[in-house]
Amino acid sequence: MIKKGRPNPRELVIATVEKVNPNSVFVKLKEYDAEGMIHISEVSSGWIKDIRHFVKIGQEIVAKVLNNDREVLLSMKRVSSQEKNSKIKNYRLEQRAEKLLEMAGQLLGYSAEKAMNEIGNMIIEKFGSIYIVFKLSVEKPEQLRKHMPDEWINVITEVAKKNIAQKEFELKARLFIRTTEPDGIKKIKDALKKAEKSGLSITYITAPEYLVKYSTKTPKKGMREFESKIQKITSSIEGRYEMIEDK
């Protein structure tokens, strides 16, 4: 999907090399309807004897925008390896998201072109990324309702759940429980059984300590659920808990 206008200074862009001169490289930006130029001094650090040893026609590169006044001036040498890898990853995710948007549009009877015109352009304008919208549709759909009609949110959510794997988070806590009542052991066992049925994983460490785990795909909501489940244990028998943070 082609973005409107030109990229902003310091923005990372992906481009294809179209022409190589002795002292400059001309490229076609893949995300914008624009061309860019890279001076030999911005191709690589150090002295360059032959620019063609560093770039070739048809090569796909990641560059940083230096200026966009009269023409888009770019730099390759100012892009770190981390920035390059991140940009390529995000670009590929965005390409995949465009395909997913086409799939969502098909559920509404739209062609790929109509889907892009109807909702794709608005998504780019409001959110800056189509992929982000697919992630939000599963994790925070309320953020989409201010900008998108329900029919689109519903089909995007449906496609996202089938095609985007959600990262699973594991929450942990130390649980300390004890009782002095005659049937205390039975009460503890009953409380722990109920907790395990609610989705908690409980491992005995040493009296009176237990390790409690809970898996979730939504960290904030999952944390609330986790604490609520543990509090049900500590409210039925004497106990307390401490959250464990992964380092």
Secondary structure, DSSP 8 states (H G I E B T S, - for coil): --BSS---TT-EEEEEEEEEETTEEEEEESSBS-EEEEEGGGTSSS--S-GGGT--TT-EEEEEEEE-SSSEEEESTT--HHHHHHHHHHHHHHHHHHHHHHHHHHHTT--HHHHIIIIIHHHHHHHS-HHHHHHHHHH-GGGTTTTS-HHHHHHHHHHHHHHS----EEEEEEEEE---STTHHHHHHHHHHHHHHTT-EEEEEETTEEEEEEEESSHHHHHHHHHHHHHHHHHHSSEEEEEE---
